[in-house]
Amino acid sequence: MKNKEKKAELIVFGNQLCEMRESKDLSQDQLAEMLGVDRRQISRYETGAAEMGALLYAKMQNVLSVKVDKQLASFLQVWEALPPESRSKLIDLAEIMKTANEKK
């Protein structure tokens, strides 16, 4: 995918995220806390400056109680089929990996 196309997709996603967040009457701070990320990261997603990883997408879907993006349909179908304890373990693993990666 070309950079322009990728940037356009990120901007569309960011606009959708902002609309979903606002429809739930959540501030960027509140959503960030619910997702376990910094508020500045939510701003980056909403402006199209950063791309959200698949596990965070899934976590966001649960937090906002909505489907996030068509591209995630197959991943989310698998995710939704997982028992809650498996979802929790995957989220924990992703957070451990993120922390380990930040320490590098």
Phi and psi in degrees as a GROMACS rama.xvg file:
@    title "Ramachandran Plot"
@    xaxis  label "Phi"
@    yaxis  label "Psi"
@TYPE xy
-72.4271  153.3  LYS-2
-58.0063  -40.6688  ASN-3
-62.2892  -42.1821  LYS-4
-65.8007  -42.3086  GLU-5
-62.1627  -45.852  LYS-6
-61.6399  -41.544  LYS-7
-62.4731  -41.3405  ALA-8
-63.6026  -41.2834  GLU-9
-64.5426  -37.8037  LEU-10
-68.0537  -42.6518  ILE-11
-61.4772  -46.7969  VAL-12
-59.6761  -44.3853  PHE-13
-58.7564  -41.8098  GLY-14
-63.7045  -41.5794  ASN-15
-64.2884  -42.6681  GLN-16
-61.3453  -45.4861  LEU-17
-60.1415  -45.261  CYS-18
-62.3998  -43.1123  GLU-19
-64.2738  -44.0457  MET-20
-60.9683  -47.6434  ARG-21
-66.0651  -33.5935  GLU-22
-65.9759  -21.6797  SER-23
-96.3422  7.15992  LYS-24
54.7688  43.369  ASP-25
-109.277  141.179  LEU-26
-82.9223  167.561  SER-27
-60.9917  -38.5761  GLN-28
-60.2063  -45.4753  ASP-29
-64.8954  -44.9382  GLN-30
-64.0457  -42.1087  LEU-31
-58.6883  -44.2659  ALA-32
-63.399  -41.4836  GLU-33
-64.5393  -32.4086  MET-34
-92.6021  -10.0886  LEU-35
74.7286  32.9384  GLY-36
-126.379  170.261  VAL-37
-76.7752  147.783  ASP-38
-57.8238  -35.317  ARG-39
-61.7762  -30.7395  ARG-40
-68.3181  -38.9191  GLN-41
-61.1493  -42.2753  ILE-42
-60.1013  -42.3911  SER-43
-61.568  -41.4501  ARG-44
-64.0993  -43.4382  TYR-45
-69.5661  -27.1696  GLU-46
-92.2572  -5.0047  THR-47
82.7753  12.6369  GLY-48
-82.2119  -15.0033  ALA-49
-143.928  153.425  ALA-50
-105.741  133.919  GLU-51
-84.5799  136.573  MET-52
-71.4433  160.585  GLY-53
-61.7551  -39.9933  ALA-54
-69.1316  -35.1368  LEU-55
-69.4115  -35.0231  LEU-56
-56.2936  -48.2974  TYR-57
-62.9085  -42.1254  ALA-58
-63.258  -40.8608  LYS-59
-64.3008  -38.546  MET-60
-58.5775  -44.1013  GLN-61
-65.5797  -42.4868  ASN-62
-64.6028  -45.8791  VAL-63
-90.3436  -8.38724  LEU-64
56.4103  41.7127  SER-65
-143.904  159.563  VAL-66
-77.8588  138.337  LYS-67
-92.9905  -44.1203  VAL-68
-157.946  143.607  ASP-69
-60.6706  -34.5588  LYS-70
-62.4456  -21.8879  GLN-71
-91.6329  -0.147686  LEU-72
-51.4268  -50.4284  ALA-73
-68.3227  -40.8766  SER-74
-61.7135  -45.1051  PHE-75
-68.1917  -30.345  LEU-76
-62.6978  -44.2009  GLN-77
-64.8368  -45.7175  VAL-78
-56.5831  -47.2961  TRP-79
-65.3121  -26.4707  GLU-80
-77.3651  -17.0509  ALA-81
-72.5426  143.158  LEU-82
-67.1579  152.878  PRO-83
-52.6999  -37.2857  PRO-84
-66.6989  -33.5599  GLU-85
-70.0966  -39.9508  SER-86
-59.9079  -46.5761  ARG-87
-60.2918  -42.8785  SER-88
-63.8579  -40.3454  LYS-89
-66.0178  -40.7534  LEU-90
-64.7572  -43.6807  ILE-91
-60.3154  -44.1185  ASP-92
-61.2852  -43.5969  LEU-93
-62.0921  -39.594  ALA-94
-67.5561  -37.7449  GLU-95
-63.9693  -44.1669  ILE-96
-64.9186  -39.7551  MET-97
-62.916  -45.7347  LYS-98
-61.4162  -44.2062  THR-99
-63.2285  -38.6188  ALA-100
-67.9404  -36.5781  ASN-101
-67.5194  -26.8515  GLU-102
-79.0908  -12.1309  LYS-103
